[in-house]
Amino acid sequence: MAPSTASSATLVLVDVDGAEHALPLRGADPLRVDGAALAEATGWALKPVGLCRGETCVPLLGRDVVDPDDPAAVDLRAWADALGLLVAADEEAGVVALAPSAAARAREVGDGRAPSLTLPDVDGNPVSFGDLSGHKRVLVTWASWCGCRHELAGWQRLQDELAETGLKVFSVALDADPEDARPWIEAGAPTYPVVVDTAHVTAERYGITNVPSVVWVDEEDRIVKPPTIAPGDDQFVEFTRIEAEQHHALLRRWARDGELPASAGATLPVRTDAEQLALAERRVAAHLQRTGRTDAARAHLAAAQELAPWDWTVRRGGIAMTGGDPFLGAEFTSFWEMWDASGRPGYPPTT
């Protein structure tokens, strides 16, 4: 059989870092892509020993990644499986998103070190969490669809109070579009770094399923306090049932005296393949929504919500993404009532 030739069609690949790549398709299979373009986009090159990126190589163990009739074509499903990646796809729209499997994620975060994060600020400039290495750091997550959007000034006050200790705040908005976060960033006028994570890479790497969540990281890049619900102030204490001072008092003791609370030292939350795949489905939905395909976006959001029913970054964030009311709308109210009746899953103790 004669080799297939590349078609003019392309597939959008959303990788594990949230970056989007346009890959040429080869032949009629909607997930068979040009191997050279895939290697350039992701860094994973096919070699005799397997798939390699830098000095890391993953053996294929008999997997058929390359199309035998077209050596330039790679089956994206088999390629992802070899790398321990989960795939969410909208074949009709030509969009695929990747997320590490639960086992692959566990290998990445298993040593207790803070996962890498380089994300754009609201104007698209890359900012790295690692640039603050050598300091005690507080990773603060929030979103425009949460009342915590009003709390950036509260974290600024705490940053100013503890500046002499060297403590650094790093703030991440888990929003579908940077413009959703912009008004709240401008209103809070923070001097600490604020980035916008449209692909929710932070949520996946740090096990965050609700906001406002914070993570403490020490001077040696070790996570010393895993995700905890911690408001920046008490504007919404009736809803959260958590007083901001509970967390802030503990944070002061750690910043000034190095004293860690009882809840510190736990490992990052364990995630399942279903929860990981939910984030990939959400990434597909976010791309579809940004390109004006709201009905298709809702279908992938529904799949994500079924896979991770208590993940607020998927459930409540999804309502906001597709134009719903994440504060007083019927969809959110129904979800909140079920969550509250189930014991508020995802609210780990502050102390």
KAURDA-V223629 format. One line per field, one symbol per residue. phi: phi as a letter, one per 30 degrees, with the letter a starting at -180 (. if undefined). A space follows every 10 residues. Layout:
phi=???
//
This chain:
phi=.dedcdcddb ccccddcidc bccddbiddd bcbddddddd dciccdbedk cbbiccbcdd hidcdcddca edccdddded ddciccbcbc dddibbbcbd dedddeddcd diddedbbbd ddcjddbcdd dcejcdbcdc caaddbeddd cddddddded dceddidbcb cbccbdbedd deedddddhd cddbbbcdch ddeddcicba bdcbbcbddc icdcbdebdb ddacdbdddd hbdededddd ddddddcidc ddddjddded cceddddedd ddddeddddd cicddddddd dddddddbdc dddcdddded ecidcdcbdd ddeddddddd dcjhejcddd d
//
